[in-house]
Amino acid sequence: MPVTDIEPTPAAASPPSRPALRFDRNEVAGAFGDIGTDLPLLVGMVLAAGLDSASVLVMFGAMQVLTGVCYRLPMPVQPLKAVAVLVITQQATGRAITGDVLFGGGLAIGLAMLALTVTGLVDWIGRVVPKAVVRGIQFGLGLQLSTLALRDYLHRDGTAGYWLAGISFVLALVLLGNRRFPAALFIIGLGVAYACAFKLDAAAVRDAVGFTSPTFHPPSLDAIQAGFLLLALPQIPLSIGNSLLAARQTAADLFPDRAPSLKKISLTYSAMNLVNPFLGGVPTCHGSGGLAGHYAFGARTGGSVVVYGAMYLVLGLLLAGGFAHVIQVFPLPMLGVILLFEGLALMLLVRDMGASRPDFFLVILVGLAAAGLPYGYLIGLVAGTVLARVLPRLNGEWSR
């Protein structure tokens, strides 16, 4: 049976409809579908690189709002994962990556993605990479997110954390997909109540209140060069696989009549990173995991992304001074449960590959490479594409 390619959007099809943004309880619940990934990475980068938290939060929130309005889908904005991991881990080893280099790397990534877009290379990649390889990337990311949730989140806060995680898991399992009683609202509500009752320092929050705004911060040429070598090169393969190809495929899976083109996703990805560095924002992308998470918890329009962005705007403009404290009081085990379901939602998308043994084999192979190897997304993307083209010639069952 053939290895199936990504279905291109028919040229003659009518343009996707643009539904009105909704702000009902399901959109509000869906707004928290990606919070388990975003918050730890944002906090980690702010602390590791000594960033201005107001600038980071305001720009992150603004990009969410603009993306929600632009796409009218729950297409969220996420911190660049490879960049965030490098910044956080380098600080832990004593070789800190400065904010200047971080902003320079973000600008280099934006310029590289713009070049891929305007030259048409993004569309070429979309045609060459088979659907089974994209499914493998989705599976690998889902595996990483689920592993992160189980390994790094659920044991936090001791016995109370395990109880909170257990209650949250049951709520998510029972209410997931319930449009009347969205699971995420109950999980987040319980977490806020617990934090206010047992962990929140009201005096610290009161002292942190005050208006702040982003600062203008143009990256230097040296910072752009260093950022390209240290941050952009490891990040771009992951971005092509997850932020572009897998995000486009996930959108097509969940919204087949409204899925954006690969070129549009690449263009807005680029635009965000051409703006963020000048105003102190961290490098950002779109992502299949965030889209799956918003959808899994109830979102169906860009309203969830606007709500999510508004939360960061309020934090950045009014509470940036106490950001680290406010975020750290929320029980991480509950964020871990949200992150776990986000990962599971991504992994379940590979079900349509089960009818073909070759396709399913390729999905698992690419997924394990992406999740477990250094530069795994690059290896999985390239090796999986080569295998999809070579193996049919070696095995009659994999004929074109």
TIGU-869898 format. One line per 4 residues: their letters; for each residue x, y, z of N, C-alpha, C. Coordinates in pm, whole numbers, plus 50000, padded with zeros to 5 digits. Each point is the difference from the previous one (the first is absolute). Layout:
N
A) X/Y/Z/X/Y/Z/X/Y/Z | ...
% end
This chain:
400
MPVT) 50085/49880/50000/49915/50120/50000/50088/50124/50000 | 49953/50110/49944/50086/50117/49983/50019/50078/50127 | 50113/50067/50006/50023/50098/50106/49931/50128/49957 | 49902/50044/50076/49913/50109/49956/50065/50135/50021
DIEP) 49992/50087/49904/50053/50135/50012/49898/50093/50063 | 50049/50115/50046/49910/50102/50055/49906/50047/49890 | 49872/50007/50033/49905/50043/49900/50013/50149/49978 | 50031/50044/49875/50007/50143/49975/49862/50061/49996
TPAA) 49992/50126/50033/49874/50071/49992/49964/50020/49854 | 49884/49956/49953/49965/50013/49859/50000/50146/49957 | 50062/50025/49885/50012/50137/49952/49865/50059/49966 | 49907/49912/49955/49871/50052/49956/49899/50013/50113
ASPP) 50038/49955/50120/49906/50004/50112/49971/50144/50039 | 49881/50019/50054/49964/50133/50046/50081/50034/50123 | 50027/50128/50026/50082/50037/50115/49932/49961/50129 | 50080/49963/50102/49942/49959/50128/49916/50110/50061
SRPA) 49891/49961/50064/49915/50099/50067/50072/50055/50121 | 49959/50118/50040/50059/50066/50118/49890/50017/50104 | 49986/49900/50088/49892/50009/50100/50027/50110/50100 | 49893/50046/50061/50014/50102/50103/50074/49941/50120
LRFD) 50077/50083/50067/50067/49956/50122/49895/49981/50109 | 50010/49889/50070/49909/49975/50111/50077/50010/50131 | 49927/50038/50105/50062/50014/50132/49911/49934/50106 | 49947/49881/49965/49915/49928/50093/50086/49915/50093
RNEV) 49934/49922/50083/50074/49923/50102/50094/49897/49938 | 49964/49947/49881/50089/49904/49937/50126/50065/49946 | 49988/50121/49948/50118/50071/49953/50090/50038/50118 | 49938/50041/50111/50078/50033/50119/50070/49875/50053
AGAF) 49930/49887/50001/50063/49876/50046/50114/49959/49908 | 49977/50009/49869/50103/49964/49905/50122/50088/50008 | 49982/50123/50050/50111/50094/50011/50114/49945/50085 | 49970/49907/50089/50102/49947/50091/50058/49868/49950
GDIG) 49969/49963/49875/50046/49872/49949/50149/49991/49975 | 50069/50113/49998/50145/49999/49972/50081/50061/50112 | 49934/50030/50110/50067/50074/50108/50109/49916/50066 | 49982/49867/50001/50100/49914/50063/50134/50001/49930
TDLP) 50000/50031/49870/50126/50012/49926/50058/50140/50011 | 49916/50099/49984/50048/50138/49985/50059/50058/50128 | 49927/49988/50111/50042/50070/50122/50138/49958/50049 | 50028/49870/50012/50134/49964/50047/50112/50051/49910
LLVG) 49978/49998/49868/50104/50048/49908/50019/50150/50011 | 49891/50075/50012/50011/50145/50014/50071/50037/50129 | 49957/49938/50109/50063/50030/50130/50148/49963/49995 | 50031/49882/49943/50139/49956/49992/50087/50096/49922
MVLA) 49951/50051/49886/50080/50093/49919/50015/50135/50068 | 49894/50049/50062/50008/50128/50071/50109/49994/50107 | 50001/49892/50077/50097/49987/50109/50140/49971/49948 | 50013/49913/49899/50131/49957/49953/50073/50111/49925
AGLD) 49928/50079/49919/50065/50103/49918/49983/50139/50058 | 49938/50011/50117/49982/50131/50062/49915/50095/49917 | 49891/49949/49944/49916/50080/49911/49905/50089/50079 | 49953/50106/49935/49898/50086/50058/49865/49929/49988
SASV) 49943/49961/50113/49879/49918/49997/49883/50074/49937 | 49992/50132/50018/49890/50076/49940/50005/49990/49847 | 50118/50018/49943/50015/49992/49855/49965/49860/49949 | 50049/49897/50069/49975/49862/49959/49850/49971/50002
LVMF) 49932/50036/50109/49859/49967/50015/49913/50078/49903 | 50027/50130/49987/49917/50083/49912/50014/49955/49855 | 50121/49974/49956/50019/49958/49861/49942/49861/49975 | 50016/49910/50097/49942/49867/49985/49848/50008/49992
GAMQ) 49941/50083/50086/49855/50017/49997/49953/50067/49872 | 50074/50101/49954/49960/50071/49879/50003/49907/49879 | 50102/49913/49991/50008/49907/49888/49884/49899/50004 | 49959/49960/50119/49884/49912/50012/49875/50068/49945
VLTG) 49976/50122/50045/49879/50072/49960/49997/50020/49848 | 50112/50045/49944/50006/50024/49857/49981/49870/49921 | 50057/49890/50050/49985/49872/49932/49856/49951/50005 | 49934/50015/50115/49860/49959/50011/49911/50077/49904
VCYR) 50025/50130/49987/49921/50083/49909/50031/49965/49855 | 50127/49973/49970/50042/49971/49863/49946/49867/49950 | 50009/49895/50083/49963/49866/49955/49854/49965/50026 | 49941/50057/50102/49864/49964/50043/49991/49852/50037
LPMP) 50113/49941/50029/50011/49862/50045/50079/49998/50130 | 49990/49893/50079/50082/49992/50122/50146/49967/49967 | 50060/50085/49917/50140/49985/49959/50085/50085/50094 | 50053/49943/50107/50068/50081/50101/50144/50032/49964
VQPL) 50059/50083/50082/50141/50036/49990/50073/49933/50116 | 50119/49947/49973/50077/49930/50102/50144/50050/50000 | 50067/49993/50115/50144/50025/49999/50070/49893/49917 | 50107/50036/49933/50076/49902/49923/50068/49902/50096
KAVA) 49967/49873/49988/50040/49902/50102/50151/49976/50001 | 50061/49981/49883/50145/49975/49998/50076/50121/50054 | 49956/50119/49963/50062/50123/50049/49987/50007/50152 | 49880/49976/50051/49977/50010/50144/50085/49899/50076
VLVI) 50006/49877/49951/50079/49897/50068/50148/50038/50002 | 50051/50051/49888/50140/50041/49995/50029/50114/50097 | 49913/50099/50005/50020/50114/50089/49998/49955/50146 | 49904/49915/50035/49986/49957/50139/50114/49907/50041
TQQA) 50036/49904/49916/50105/49905/50036/50139/50064/49999 | 50024/50093/49909/50131/50067/49998/50021/50082/50127 | 49895/50062/50049/50012/50076/50125/50034/49907/50116 | 49940/49879/49998/50026/49905/50108/50145/49951/49999
TGRA) 50065/50000/49884/50139/49955/49991/50100/50113/50021 | 49950/50121/50022/50089/50114/50022/50043/50072/49875 | 49949/49960/49883/50033/50067/49874/49873/50066/49946 | 49954/50100/50072/49870/50060/49972/49995/50067/49862
ITGD) 49887/49982/49933/49971/50072/49876/49930/50129/50038 | 50056/50113/49960/49947/50130/50041/49872/50033/49925 | 49928/50098/50052/49881/50046/49932/50029/50053/49861 | 50114/50067/49982/50036/50052/49868/50011/49886/49898
VLFG) 50066/49892/50038/50016/49887/49910/49864/49933/49974 | 49917/49991/50102/49866/49944/49983/49920/50080/49898 | 50003/50134/50013/49926/50084/49905/50062/49992/49861 | 50132/49994/49993/50066/49985/49871/49964/49869/49934
GGLA) 49992/49892/50081/49960/49870/49946/49857/50002/49950 | 49912/50068/50072/49861/50011/49956/49989/50071/49866 | 50077/50109/49984/49998/50073/49873/50058/49915/49887 | 50108/49926/50028/50059/49912/49900/49900/49893/49956
IGLA) 49925/49946/50093/49899/49900/49967/49890/50062/49915 | 49956/50121/50035/49899/50068/49921/50045/50025/49858 | 50125/50042/49983/50054/50026/49866/50013/49870/49920 | 50046/49893/50065/50013/49872/49932/49865/49948/49954
MLAL) 49899/50012/50087/49869/49950/49962/49937/50087/49891 | 50028/50129/50002/49952/50087/49893/50061/49959/49866 | 50130/49967/50001/50067/49957/49878/49938/49870/49947 | 49972/49906/50089/49937/49874/49959/49862/50025/49940
TVTG) 49931/50100/50052/49864/50029/49954/50000/50065/49863 | 50077/50108/49985/49994/50077/49875/50064/49926/49883 | 50093/49908/50028/50062/49923/49892/49916/49879/49959 | 49896/49971/50076/49917/49884/49970/50053/49869/50053
LVDW) 50112/50004/50073/50057/49876/50054/49906/49933/50100 | 49922/50079/50074/49906/49943/50096/49897/49914/49928 | 49945/50050/49891/49902/49922/49924/50063/49874/49941 | 50125/50011/49956/50071/49885/49944/50018/49893/50108
IGRV) 50039/50043/50120/50016/49905/50111/49866/49933/50030 | 49893/50080/49998/49868/49944/50026/49959/49895/49899 | 50045/50014/49876/49968/49901/49897/50088/49875/50012 | 50124/50017/50042/50096/49890/50001/49982/49909/50122
VPKA) 49969/50060/50116/49992/49922/50124/49867/49925/50005 | 50000/49867/50011/49876/49923/50003/49920/50024/50127 | 49871/49973/49989/49911/50018/50115/50042/49910/50117 | 50046/49879/49971/50040/49910/50108/50115/50058/50081
VVRG) 50091/50074/49937/50111/50063/50070/49948/50112/50090 | 49905/50077/49950/49940/50107/50081/49928/49939/50120 | 49927/49890/49976/49935/49932/50112/50105/49952/50102 | 50114/49955/49952/50105/49958/50092/50051/50115/50084
IQFG) 50012/50118/49941/50042/50119/50075/49895/50034/50105 | 49872/49993/49961/49893/50024/50098/50007/49899/50114 | 50022/49873/49965/50008/49895/50102/50119/50023/50092 | 50114/50037/49943/50119/50025/50080/49982/50115/50096
LGLQ) 49938/50110/49953/49976/50113/50088/49901/49963/50110 | 49894/49926/49963/49906/49956/50102/50065/49913/50105 | 50091/49914/49957/50074/49914/50092/50088/50084/50093 | 50067/50101/49945/50083/50087/50082/49918/50075/50104
LSTL) 49887/50055/49958/49916/50078/50092/49945/49911/50111 | 49955/49881/49964/49945/49909/50101/50109/49955/50098 | 50118/49971/49948/50111/49960/50085/50041/50113/50095 | 50005/50122/49947/50032/50116/50083/49900/50015/50113
ALRD) 49871/49984/49968/49896/50014/50102/50018/49897/50111 | 50025/49875/49962/50011/49894/50100/50130/50007/50078 | 50108/50042/49933/50132/49999/50064/50027/50123/50084 | 49960/50118/49952/50044/50125/50062/49890/50075/50075
YLHR) 49874/49966/49980/49893/50080/50058/49926/49931/50114 | 49965/49873/49980/49906/49938/50091/50055/49980/50141 | 50131/49993/50017/50056/49978/50134/50016/50130/50079 | 49975/50114/49937/50015/50128/50070/49891/50014/50108
DGTA) 50029/50077/50102/49906/50031/50109/49967/49879/50087 | 50081/49895/49991/49987/49890/50094/49865/49930/49994 | 49953/49957/50117/49876/49925/50009/49881/50080/49949 | 49995/50127/50036/49890/50086/49952/49999/50007/49848
GYWL) 50119/50004/49941/50009/50006/49855/49944/49875/49934 | 50029/49884/50058/49946/49876/49945/49848/49997/50008 | 49946/50048/50111/49854/50006/50012/49940/50095/49897 | 50062/50116/49985/49950/50097/49902/50010/49944/49858
AGIS) 50111/49933/49970/50016/49940/49867/49896/49891/49977 | 49974/49918/50102/49901/49893/49986/49860/50055/49977 | 49964/50102/50077/49868/50062/49982/49990/50063/49861 | 50107/50068/49959/50000/50064/49868/49989/49896/49888
FVLA) 50070/49889/50015/49994/49895/49899/49859/49945/49986 | 49934/49976/50112/49862/49949/49997/49908/50103/49935 | 50016/50128/50037/49917/50105/49940/50021/50004/49848 | 50126/49994/49957/50029/50004/49857/49942/49879/49928
LVLL) 50013/49883/50063/49953/49876/49938/49847/50000/49987 | 49932/50048/50104/49854/49997/50002/49940/50110/49912 | 50063/50118/50001/49939/50116/49936/50061/50039/49867 | 50106/49932/49959/50064/50036/49873/49900/49986/49885
GNRR) 49986/50106/49924/49904/50002/49890/49862/50046/50041 | 49975/50021/50129/49871/50047/50047/49988/50150/49973 | 49908/50039/49913/49986/50140/49961/49928/50082/50107 | 49924/49933/50085/49926/50073/50104/50085/50023/50124
FPAA) 50081/49902/50034/50086/50012/50119/50145/49972/49958 | 50069/50098/49944/50137/49978/49949/50097/49962/50112 | 50079/49898/49974/50089/49946/50103/50101/50101/50049 | 50058/50077/49908/50109/50090/50039/49955/50107/50099
LFII) 49874/50044/49990/49953/50103/50095/50002/49947/50142 | 49962/49875/50018/50000/49942/50134/50143/49976/50050 | 50087/49955/49911/50139/49975/50040/50069/50131/50038 | 49989/50102/49914/50063/50128/50030/49936/50064/50122
GLGV) 49868/49991/50013/49931/50057/50117/50047/49936/50129 | 50014/49867/49999/50049/49930/50119/50142/50042/50033 | 50085/50014/49895/50138/50040/50023/50010/50140/50058 | 49920/50092/49948/50000/50138/50052/49953/50002/50144
AYAC) 49894/49925/50031/49949/49996/50137/50105/49946/50097 | 50068/49893/49958/50105/49942/50085/50114/50098/50021 | 50042/50066/49892/50111/50095/50011/49964/50116/50091 | 49879/50054/49986/49958/50113/50083/49990/49960/50147
AFKL) 49957/49877/50024/49979/49956/50138/50131/49964/50071 | 50097/49944/49927/50116/49942/50067/50136/50059/49960 | 50010/50068/49884/50133/50035/49952/50019/50147/49964 | 49894/50070/49972/50012/50137/49949/50035/50097/50113
DAAA) 50102/50082/49974/50038/50106/50094/49932/50129/49953 | 49891/50036/50066/49922/50116/49957/50083/50128/50002 | 50090/50012/50099/50084/50121/50009/50092/50011/49879 | 50057/49887/49957/50089/50002/49884/49926/50038/49874
VRDA) 49878/49951/49986/49920/50036/49882/49964/50148/50004 | 49962/50048/50117/49962/50142/50013/50119/50091/49968 | 50117/49963/50044/50119/50081/49972/50038/49997/49852 | 49959/49895/49930/50039/49985/49859/49910/50078/49906
VGFT) 49886/50046/50047/49905/50069/49912/50058/50133/49955 | 49994/50025/49871/50050/50127/49945/50012/49988/49849 | 49980/50109/49930/50000/49997/49853/50143/49998/49946 | 50026/49909/49909/50129/49993/49931/49972/49975/49851
SPTF) 50100/50025/49917/49983/49981/49856/50130/49946/49940 | 49992/49943/49879/50122/49946/49937/50102/50108/49971 | 50126/49961/49995/50108/50093/49968/50057/49969/49862 | 50040/50103/49928/50057/49982/49866/50141/49946/50014
HPPS) 50033/49895/49925/50127/49930/50020/50048/49944/49866 | 50060/50080/49912/50045/49948/49870/50121/49909/50016 | 49998/49879/49944/50115/49909/50010/50119/50051/49919 | 50120/49979/50052/50120/50038/49927/50035/49893/49896
LDAI) 50087/50035/49905/50041/49905/49897/50073/49881/50062 | 50086/50028/50101/50071/49891/50068/49902/49904/50068 | 49895/50057/50061/49901/49917/50067/49922/49915/49900 | 49972/50056/49883/49929/49924/49896/50086/49883/49953
QAGF) 50129/50027/49979/50090/49893/49955/50013/49890/50105 | 50019/50040/50126/50012/49900/50107/49869/49925/50018 | 49889/50071/49994/49870/49936/50015/49970/49902/49889 | 50046/50031/49880/49979/49909/49888/50073/49868/50024
LLLA) 50127/50008/50044/50079/49880/50021/49953/49920/50121 | 49970/50070/50110/49967/49931/50125/49855/49954/50007 | 49908/50079/49943/49858/49976/50022/49923/49966/49872 | 50026/50074/49893/49919/49982/49879/50024/49863/49935
LPQI) 50126/49960/49988/50031/49874/49932/49935/49878/50068 | 50005/49990/50135/49929/49887/50063/49847/50011/49990 | 49948/50124/49993/49856/50019/50006/49929/49979/49865 | 50060/50041/49891/49931/50004/49871/49948/49862/49957
PLSI) 50077/49890/50014/49942/49870/49963/49875/49964/50080 | 50002/50029/50131/49882/49975/50083/49883/50086/49952 | 50029/50125/49965/49894/50089/49955/49938/49952/49869 | 50082/49957/49908/49947/49950/49873/49910/49878/50024
GNSL) 50045/49912/50088/49922/49879/50026/49874/50024/50079 | 50012/50071/50113/49886/50016/50091/49921/50127/49974 | 50069/50115/49992/49930/50128/49991/49937/50023/49864 | 50053/49937/49896/49946/50019/49865/49924/49876/49953
LAAR) 50073/49891/49972/49935/49883/49940/49897/49937/50093 | 50039/49974/50126/49907/49935/50092/49885/50093/50039 | 50027/50129/50014/49892/50095/50031/49900/50006/49885 | 50052/50003/49876/49910/50001/49883/49918/49872/49994
QTAA) 50061/49885/50027/49928/49873/49995/49896/49992/50112 | 50036/50047/50120/49906/49998/50112/49881/50089/49971 | 50025/50117/49943/49889/50089/49963/49911/49934/49897 | 50059/49929/49903/49921/49930/49899/49920/49886/50062
DLFP) 50056/49934/50101/49929/49891/50068/49879/50053/50077 | 50019/50111/50070/49896/50050/50090/49903/50095/49930 | 50048/50073/49901/49917/50097/49928/50021/49984/49849 | 49954/49889/49944/50030/49974/49859/49948/50105/49903
DRAP) 49895/50072/50038/49945/50101/49910/50059/50139/50023 | 50086/50012/50103/50054/50133/50032/50152/49999/50021 | 50066/49891/49965/50143/49989/50028/50079/50104/49922 | 50090/50073/50066/50083/50098/49930/50106/49932/49915
SLKK) 50054/50073/49905/50106/49945/49915/50132/49996/50077 | 50089/49916/49952/50133/49991/50059/50072/50133/49988 | 49982/50069/49889/50065/50128/49978/49953/50105/50100 | 49871/50001/50031/49949/50097/50098/50058/49975/50138
ISLT) 50005/49871/50040/50057/49969/50132/50146/50041/50006 | 50074/49973/49894/50141/50039/49995/50017/50151/50004 | 49911/50071/49931/50012/50146/49994/49972/50064/50136 | 49897/49954/50070/49972/50060/50132/50104/49958/50102
YSAM) 50053/49877/49987/50112/49959/50084/50116/50098/49983 | 50034/50027/49875/50110/50093/49972/49971/50139/50054 | 49879/50050/49976/49965/50136/50041/50014/50019/50150 | 49958/49901/50078/50012/50011/50145/50145/50019/50044
NLVN) 50089/49925/49936/50140/50005/50041/50077/50115/49936 | 49939/50070/49908/50059/50125/49950/49959/50119/50086 | 49898/49981/50083/49952/50108/50087/50044/49979/50145 | 49984/49878/50051/50028/49972/50141/50135/50050/50051
PFLG) 50110/49975/49928/50131/50036/50056/50017/50149/50027 | 49934/50085/49923/50017/50145/50017/49927/50054/50122 | 49906/49921/50055/49923/50046/50116/50014/49905/50118 | 50109/49923/50001/50029/49917/50117/49919/49874/50010
GVPT) 49939/49953/49890/49923/49877/50003/50086/49880/49967 | 49969/49885/50060/50075/49878/49971/49958/49946/49863 | 50086/49921/49935/49964/49941/49871/49878/49909/50014 | 49908/50009/49905/49875/49925/50008/49968/49930/49868
CHGS) 49905/49907/50007/49960/49923/49882/49853/49963/50016 | 49945/49936/49899/49875/49927/50013/50037/49854/50026 | 49903/49920/50044/50037/49863/50028/49881/49906/49998 | 50025/49877/49957/49893/49902/49994/49951/49961/50140
GGLA) 50092/49997/50097/49959/49963/50135/49905/50100/50061 | 50030/50129/49983/49911/50103/50053/49863/49996/49936 | 49997/49981/49868/49873/49993/49929/49918/49881/50050 | 50066/49884/50014/49929/49882/50050/49953/50020/50142
GHYA) 50081/50068/50082/49961/50024/50139/49881/50093/50012 | 50000/50111/49927/49886/50091/50002/49873/49927/49955 | 50012/49923/49893/49884/49929/49946/49950/49895/50099 | 50092/49925/50060/49961/49892/50092/49921/50052/50118
FGAR) 50029/50120/50044/49930/50056/50116/49885/50092/49961 | 49959/50000/49872/49873/50064/49965/50004/50109/49897 | 50116/50054/49965/50007/50116/49910/49967/49959/49856 | 49926/50088/49931/49969/49978/49859/50023/50124/49915
TGGS) 50028/50114/50062/50031/50122/49925/50125/50065/50060 | 50040/50112/49941/50114/50072/50053/49973/50072/50131 | 49875/49993/50048/49968/50065/50127/50082/49948/50115 | 50029/49869/50000/50080/49943/50108/50140/50061/50003
VVVY) 50057/50022/49881/50134/50056/49992/50001/50146/50044 | 49894/50074/49965/49988/50139/50044/49990/50007/50152 | 49918/49914/50059/49986/49996/50146/50134/49967/50066 | 50068/49900/49945/50129/49959/50054/50101/50114/49991
GAMY) 50002/50068/49886/50091/50114/49984/49967/50114/50094 | 49870/50025/50021/49960/50109/50090/50050/49976/50142 | 50005/49872/50041/50052/49969/50133/50145/50045/50014 | 50081/49972/49898/50141/50040/50004/50015/50152/49990
LVLG) 49914/50064/49921/50006/50146/49992/49973/50064/50136 | 49900/49950/50070/49968/50055/50133/50116/49976/50096 | 50054/49877/49999/50114/49970/50086/50119/50091/49969 | 50028/50019/49871/50116/50080/49961/49983/50148/50027
LLLA) 49881/50052/49976/49978/50145/50017/49981/50038/50146 | 49942/49910/50079/49962/50039/50137/50069/49922/50110 | 50051/49878/49972/50054/49917/50107/50137/49942/49968 | 50072/50062/49908/50128/49942/49957/50099/49989/50116
GGFA) 49995/50093/50094/50094/49996/50111/49985/49878/50088 | 49881/49942/50002/49978/49881/50082/49974/49877/49917 | 50040/50002/49875/49969/49891/49908/50053/49867/50052 | 50127/49996/50038/50059/49874/50043/49925/49941/50119
HVIQ) 49960/50087/50095/49929/49951/50118/49860/49952/49965 | 49927/50080/49920/49863/49965/49966/49994/49867/49927 | 50094/49977/49907/49999/49878/49921/50040/49879/50084 | 50097/50016/50086/50053/49886/50072/49905/49947/50107
VFPL) 49898/50078/50039/49908/49951/50101/49896/49906/49941 | 49981/50002/49869/49901/49909/49940/50056/49859/50003 | 49920/49902/50043/50052/49862/50014/50046/49941/49867 | 50128/49971/49989/50054/49943/49877/49940/49863/49965
PMLG) 49964/49914/50097/49939/49873/49961/49873/50018/49917 | 49926/50107/50024/49877/50022/49924/50033/50047/49858 | 50104/50080/49987/50048/50035/49865/50050/49875/49929 | 50059/49909/50076/50049/49876/49941/49887/49917/49942
VILL) 49885/49997/50065/49886/49925/49947/49952/50061/49869 | 49994/50134/49993/49962/50067/49876/50100/49967/49891 | 50129/50003/50034/50105/49970/49904/49990/49854/49953 | 49968/49910/50090/49985/49858/49965/49890/49981/49897
FEGL) 49886/50064/50020/49890/49985/49905/50030/50070/49868 | 50079/50107/50004/50044/50062/49876/50085/49902/49919 | 50092/49932/50067/50084/49902/49932/49919/49883/49947 | 49905/49950/50079/49917/49889/49955/49915/50038/49880
ALML) 49948/50123/50000/49920/50046/49887/50081/49999/49872 | 50127/50037/50009/50086/49997/49882/50026/49857/49954 | 50030/49912/50093/50032/49862/49962/49881/49928/49938 | 49879/50035/50042/49881/49935/49945/49975/50036/49855
LVRD) 50062/50107/49951/49980/50039/49861/50060/49900/49902 | 50087/49911/50048/50064/49905/49909/49912/49881/49970 | 49878/49997/50051/49914/49883/49981/49974/49970/49853 | 49997/50104/49916/49969/49974/49859/50113/49931/49927
MGAS) 50114/49984/50063/50112/49927/49940/49995/49851/50030 | 49907/49959/50086/49996/49861/50044/49960/49901/49892 | 49934/50047/49896/49956/49909/49895/50114/49952/49912 | 50112/50069/50003/50115/49964/49917/50118/49967/50089
RPDF) 50048/49877/49994/50116/49962/50083/50125/50081/49967 | 50030/50025/49872/50117/50083/49970/49988/50141/50055 | 49882/50060/49983/49980/50135/50053/50015/50003/50151 | 49939/49901/50067/50005/49996/50146/50143/49977/50049
FLVI) 50073/49915/49932/50141/49978/50035/50078/50130/49989 | 49976/50075/49894/50071/50126/49980/49963/50101/50108 | 49872/50004/50037/49956/50091/50107/50075/49971/50130 | 50005/49872/50038/50066/49963/50126/50149/50029/49993
LVGL) 50063/49968/49889/50144/50022/49985/50034/50148/50010 | 49928/50082/49926/50025/50144/50003/49969/50057/50138 | 49891/49954/50061/49962/50050/50132/50104/49970/50106 | 50051/49876/50000/50102/49964/50098/50130/50077/49978
AAAG) 50036/50022/49873/50119/50079/49970/49982/50143/50047 | 49884/50058/49970/49975/50140/50039/50002/50017/50151 | 49943/49903/50071/49988/50013/50145/50128/49964/50075 | 50082/49911/49940/50110/49946/50078/50140/50033/49959
LPYG) 50020/50058/49882/50135/50026/49952/50035/50148/50003 | 50128/50034/50020/50043/50139/49980/49973/50039/49854 | 49945/50120/49981/49958/50044/49866/49905/49898/49938 | 49916/49940/50086/49912/49893/49956/49899/50042/49896
YLIG) 49953/50125/50007/49901/50044/49901/50064/50013/49862 | 50122/50047/49995/50071/50007/49872/50026/49859/49947 | 50048/49910/50086/50028/49863/49957/49872/49931/49953 | 49894/50014/50079/49874/49937/49964/49943/50053/49870
LVAG) 50011/50134/49983/49946/50063/49879/50074/49952/49875 | 50133/50003/50006/50080/49964/49883/49999/49849/49976 | 50032/49924/50104/50007/49854/49984/49864/49942/49965 | 49895/50051/50063/49866/49949/49970/49960/50027/49856
TVLA) 50034/50118/49949/49967/50033/49861/50078/49913/49903 | 50127/49978/50031/50082/49913/49913/49945/49857/50002 | 49968/49949/50118/49948/49864/50010/49868/49986/49925 | 49915/50102/50010/49871/49994/49931/50016/49992/49849
RVLP) 50112/50055/49949/50022/49997/49855/50080/49877/49956 | 50087/49949/50088/50090/49891/49962/49936/49864/50023 | 49936/49980/50115/49949/49868/50035/49898/49944/49901 | 49914/50081/49939/49907/49943/49901/50071/49927/49887
RLNG) 50122/50043/49967/50075/49933/49893/50059/49867/50047 | 50015/49987/50132/50060/49878/50054/49895/49898/50042 | 49878/50045/50018/49895/49913/50050/49874/50025/49917 | 49952/49899/49932/49885/50020/49913/49878/50047/50073
EWSR) 49988/49970/50131/49883/50043/50077/49997/50150/50016 | 50119/50063/49990/50008/50145/50017/50003/50069/49864 | 49938/49942/49903/50002/50060/49865/49926/50131/50000 | 50034/50084/49904/49940/50133/49995/49854/49990/49955
% end
